Amino acid sequence: MNLELYKHAVITTDLPELGLKRGDLVTVVEELRNADGEPGYAVEVFNALGETLDVHMLPATALEPASEDEILCVRRVVSAA
């Protein structure tokens, strides 16, 4: 699956080591490949006010495009363990 740069994507699995949860909304900022050639993306994580919290590199399998039939919600930021 190819995600568009600078578009929203949704995390598909909990990533507690990064403080991210399934359903979190991120913005795709770069397409990447790991040493094995596996596709991935650099994503920017924002808070509810639109301020950047972090940038992470994730495998493509951890993301899906956001769709128009989804609603945004908020949750408190939990620091990665």
Backbone as a printed PyTorch tensor [residue, N CA C, xyz], in Angstrom:
tensor([[[  0.8380,  -1.1680,   0.0000],
         [  0.0000,   0.0000,   0.0000],
         [  0.8860,   1.2350,   0.0000]],

        [[  0.5560,   2.1750,  -0.8280],
         [  1.2810,   3.4480,  -0.8510],
         [  0.4400,   4.5180,  -0.1830]],

        [[  1.0380,   5.1950,   0.7760],
         [  0.3830,   6.3090,   1.4390],
         [  0.8770,   7.6010,   0.8030]],

        [[  0.0060,   8.5840,   0.7140],
         [  0.3850,   9.8650,   0.1330],
         [  1.1300,  10.7120,   1.1560]],

        [[  2.1820,  11.3800,   0.6780],
         [  2.9210,  12.2760,   1.5490],
         [  2.0410,  13.4440,   1.9680]],

        [[  2.2020,  13.8620,   3.2130],
         [  1.5040,  15.0000,   3.8130],
         [  0.0070,  14.7850,   3.9500]],

        [[ -0.4090,  13.5200,   3.9400],
         [ -1.8080,  13.1590,   4.1990],
         [ -1.8670,  12.4170,   5.5290]],

        [[ -3.0620,  12.3610,   6.1020],
         [ -3.2460,  11.6580,   7.3670],
         [ -3.2420,  10.1560,   7.1610]],

        [[ -2.7180,   9.4580,   8.1690],
         [ -2.7610,   8.0050,   8.2190],
         [ -3.1450,   7.6170,   9.6430]],

        [[ -3.5930,   6.3820,   9.8050],
         [ -4.0330,   5.8800,  11.0990],
         [ -3.1340,   4.7230,  11.5110]],

        [[ -2.7200,   4.7190,  12.7750],
         [ -1.9270,   3.6230,  13.3270],
         [ -2.8360,   2.4010,  13.4430]],

        [[ -2.3800,   1.2370,  12.9780],
         [ -3.2130,   0.0350,  12.9570],
         [ -2.9660,  -0.9090,  14.1240]],

        [[ -1.9840,  -0.6200,  14.9520],
         [ -1.6540,  -1.4970,  16.0700],
         [ -1.0870,  -0.6660,  17.2210]],

        [[ -1.2390,  -1.1300,  18.4370],
         [ -0.6370,  -0.4300,  19.5680],
         [  0.8830,  -0.5040,  19.4660]],

        [[  1.5270,   0.6140,  19.7190],
         [  2.9910,   0.7020,  19.7230],
         [  3.4190,   1.3440,  21.0480]],

        [[  3.3150,   0.5870,  22.1520],
         [  3.5700,   1.1700,  23.4740],
         [  4.9790,   1.7210,  23.6400]],

        [[  5.9460,   1.1480,  22.9370],
         [  7.3170,   1.6440,  23.0340],
         [  7.4650,   3.0540,  22.4760]],

        [[  6.4800,   3.4820,  21.6660],
         [  6.4810,   4.8290,  21.0930],
         [  5.4010,   5.7170,  21.7000]],

        [[  4.6010,   5.1450,  22.5990],
         [  3.4990,   5.9060,  23.1820],
         [  2.3370,   6.0830,  22.2300]],

        [[  2.2340,   5.2320,  21.2020],
         [  1.1640,   5.3160,  20.2090],
         [  0.1910,   4.1590,  20.3750]],

        [[ -1.0720,   4.4070,  20.0150],
         [ -2.1050,   3.3830,  20.1050],
         [ -2.8410,   3.2480,  18.7820]],

        [[ -3.4160,   2.0790,  18.5910],
         [ -4.2460,   1.8250,  17.4120],
         [ -5.2950,   2.9240,  17.3200]],

        [[ -5.4340,   3.5110,  16.1510],
         [ -6.4110,   4.5670,  15.9330],
         [ -5.8290,   5.9680,  16.0030]],

        [[ -4.5890,   6.1050,  16.4950],
         [ -3.9770,   7.4360,  16.5280],
         [ -3.7760,   7.9510,  15.1070]],

        [[ -4.0170,   9.2370,  14.9340],
         [ -3.8710,   9.8840,  13.6350],
         [ -2.4830,  10.5110,  13.5360]],

        [[ -1.8030,  10.2800,  12.4240],
         [ -0.4690,  10.8390,  12.1750],
         [ -0.4590,  11.4240,  10.7660]],

        [[  0.5980,  12.1540,  10.4380],
         [  0.7710,  12.6860,   9.0890],
         [  2.0090,  12.0610,   8.4690]],

        [[  1.8780,  11.5380,   7.2660],
         [  2.9910,  10.9100,   6.5550],
         [  3.8900,  12.0080,   6.0020]],

        [[  5.1940,  11.9600,   6.3450],
         [  6.1040,  13.0120,   5.8780],
         [  7.2180,  12.5070,   4.9650]],

        [[  7.4470,  11.1880,   4.9400],
         [  8.4830,  10.6560,   4.0500],
         [  8.2860,   9.1630,   3.8520]],

        [[  8.5710,   8.6940,   2.6440],
         [  8.5380,   7.2620,   2.3510],
         [  9.9500,   6.7130,   2.5380]],

        [[ 10.0610,   5.5620,   3.1980],
         [ 11.3610,   4.9770,   3.5310],
         [ 11.3930,   3.4950,   3.1810]],

        [[ 12.5880,   2.9080,   3.2430],
         [ 12.7730,   1.4510,   3.1500],
         [ 13.8370,   1.0710,   4.1550]],

        [[ 13.6080,  -0.0510,   4.8700],
         [ 14.6370,  -0.4910,   5.8080],
         [ 15.7150,  -1.2690,   5.0580]],

        [[ 16.6960,  -1.7830,   5.7700],
         [ 17.8290,  -2.4740,   5.1450],
         [ 17.3880,  -3.6930,   4.3410]],

        [[ 16.2610,  -4.3090,   4.7210],
         [ 15.7410,  -5.4760,   4.0010],
         [ 14.8480,  -5.0920,   2.8250]],

        [[ 14.6770,  -3.7980,   2.6240],
         [ 13.8270,  -3.3300,   1.5310],
         [ 12.3660,  -3.2090,   1.8950]],

        [[ 12.0260,  -3.4790,   3.1640],
         [ 10.6370,  -3.3660,   3.6090],
         [ 10.2110,  -1.8970,   3.5740]],

        [[  9.0350,  -1.6140,   2.9790],
         [  8.5850,  -0.2230,   2.9120],
         [  8.1450,   0.2880,   4.2730]],

        [[  8.3440,   1.5730,   4.4630],
         [  7.9290,   2.2180,   5.6980],
         [  7.7600,   3.7060,   5.4720]],

        [[  7.4270,   4.4010,   6.5420],
         [  7.1640,   5.8340,   6.4470],
         [  7.6670,   6.5580,   7.6850]],

        [[  8.1020,   7.7840,   7.4960],
         [  8.3200,   8.6940,   8.6100],
         [  6.9930,   9.4060,   8.8090]],

        [[  6.5180,   9.4200,  10.0570],
         [  5.2430,  10.0510,  10.3590],
         [  5.4270,  11.0700,  11.4740]],

        [[  4.6630,  12.1380,  11.3890],
         [  4.6960,  13.1790,  12.4090],
         [  3.4520,  13.0370,  13.2790]],

        [[  3.6720,  13.0970,  14.5890],
         [  2.5960,  12.9660,  15.5670],
         [  2.3070,  14.3550,  16.1350]],

        [[  1.0410,  14.7400,  16.1340],
         [  0.6270,  16.0570,  16.6280],
         [ -0.2700,  15.9120,  17.8490]],

        [[ -0.2920,  16.9530,  18.6900],
         [ -1.2620,  16.9810,  19.7790],
         [ -2.5620,  17.5910,  19.2620]],

        [[ -3.5510,  17.7360,  20.1320],
         [ -4.8660,  18.2360,  19.7250],
         [ -4.8260,  19.6910,  19.2680]],

        [[ -3.7560,  20.4190,  19.6080],
         [ -3.6240,  21.8130,  19.1940],
         [ -2.8270,  21.9730,  17.9080]],

        [[ -2.4030,  20.8400,  17.3290],
         [ -1.6600,  20.8840,  16.0770],
         [ -0.1670,  21.0880,  16.2380]],

        [[  0.3340,  20.9410,  17.4640],
         [  1.7640,  21.0870,  17.7280],
         [  2.4510,  19.7330,  17.5930]],

        [[  3.6320,  19.7160,  16.9940],
         [  4.3620,  18.4720,  16.7970],
         [  4.8200,  17.9050,  18.1300]],

        [[  4.5200,  16.6220,  18.3500],
         [  4.9980,  15.9070,  19.5280],
         [  6.2450,  15.0980,  19.2200]],

        [[  6.2570,  14.4480,  18.0440],
         [  7.3710,  13.5640,  17.7140],
         [  7.2960,  13.1660,  16.2490]],

        [[  8.3920,  12.6150,  15.7660],
         [  8.4510,  12.0130,  14.4360],
         [  8.9670,  10.5980,  14.6220]],

        [[  8.2890,   9.6290,  13.9990],
         [  8.6820,   8.2270,  14.1150],
         [  8.7930,   7.6040,  12.7340]],

        [[  9.6180,   6.5830,  12.6270],
         [  9.6980,   5.7810,  11.4180],
         [  8.9680,   4.4740,  11.6810]],

        [[  7.9550,   4.1780,  10.8630],
         [  7.1160,   3.0090,  11.0760],
         [  7.0470,   2.1630,   9.8130]],

        [[  6.8970,   0.8420,   9.9770],
         [  6.6930,  -0.0060,   8.8000],
         [  5.3250,   0.2770,   8.1840]],

        [[  5.2170,   0.0760,   6.9050],
         [  3.9560,   0.3210,   6.1990],
         [  2.8250,  -0.5090,   6.7920]],

        [[  3.1450,  -1.6780,   7.3430],
         [  2.1200,  -2.5510,   7.9200],
         [  1.4840,  -1.9660,   9.1740]],

        [[  2.0800,  -0.9340,   9.7660],
         [  1.5450,  -0.3070,  10.9810],
         [  0.6480,   0.8870,  10.6720]],

        [[  0.3760,   1.1220,   9.3820],
         [ -0.3840,   2.3010,   8.9780],
         [ -1.4330,   1.9660,   7.9320]],

        [[ -2.4820,   2.7590,   7.9250],
         [ -3.4760,   2.6970,   6.8470],
         [ -3.9480,   4.1180,   6.5730]],

        [[ -4.4230,   4.3820,   5.3710],
         [ -4.8960,   5.7320,   5.0740],
         [ -6.0960,   6.0840,   5.9510]],

        [[ -6.1990,   7.3350,   6.3500],
         [ -7.3930,   7.8070,   7.0500],
         [ -8.5290,   7.8950,   6.0290]],

        [[ -9.7450,   7.6780,   6.4880],
         [-10.8770,   7.7280,   5.5540],
         [-11.9540,   8.6870,   6.0490]],

        [[-12.8120,   9.0690,   5.1430],
         [-13.8230,  10.0830,   5.4390],
         [-14.9080,   9.5910,   6.3840]],

        [[-15.0010,   8.2820,   6.6040],
         [-16.0390,   7.7700,   7.5060],
         [-15.5090,   7.5340,   8.9250]],

        [[-14.3980,   8.1910,   9.2720],
         [-13.8270,   8.0740,  10.6070],
         [-13.9590,   9.4090,  11.3430]],

        [[-14.1050,   9.3240,  12.6620],
         [-14.2380,  10.5090,  13.5100],
         [-12.9980,  10.6350,  14.3710]],

        [[-12.5360,  11.8610,  14.5730],
         [-11.3850,  12.1040,  15.4430],
         [-11.8140,  12.0920,  16.9070]],

        [[-10.9180,  11.6790,  17.7720],
         [-11.1360,  11.7610,  19.2080],
         [ -9.8030,  12.1010,  19.8590]],

        [[ -9.8060,  12.3830,  21.1330],
         [ -8.5490,  12.7280,  21.8190],
         [ -8.3310,  11.8020,  22.9960]],

        [[ -7.0760,  11.6820,  23.3860],
         [ -6.6750,  10.9280,  24.5760],
         [ -5.4450,  11.6100,  25.1500]],

        [[ -5.2010,  11.3860,  26.4030],
         [ -4.0250,  11.9590,  27.0590],
         [ -2.7660,  11.2820,  26.5310]],

        [[ -1.7100,  12.0620,  26.4080],
         [ -0.4170,  11.5230,  25.9880],
         [  0.1580,  10.7090,  27.1370]],

        [[  0.5920,   9.5050,  26.8160],
         [  1.2520,   8.6420,  27.7800],
         [  2.6900,   8.4740,  27.3100]],

        [[  3.6340,   8.7660,  28.1670],
         [  5.0530,   8.6300,  27.7930],
         [  5.3780,   7.1830,  27.4930]],

        [[  6.2620,   6.9760,  26.5080],
         [  6.7140,   5.6270,  26.1770],
         [  7.4440,   5.0520,  27.3710]],

        [[  7.3080,   3.7460,  27.5540],
         [  7.9350,   3.0670,  28.7110],
         [  9.4310,   3.0110,  28.5950]]])
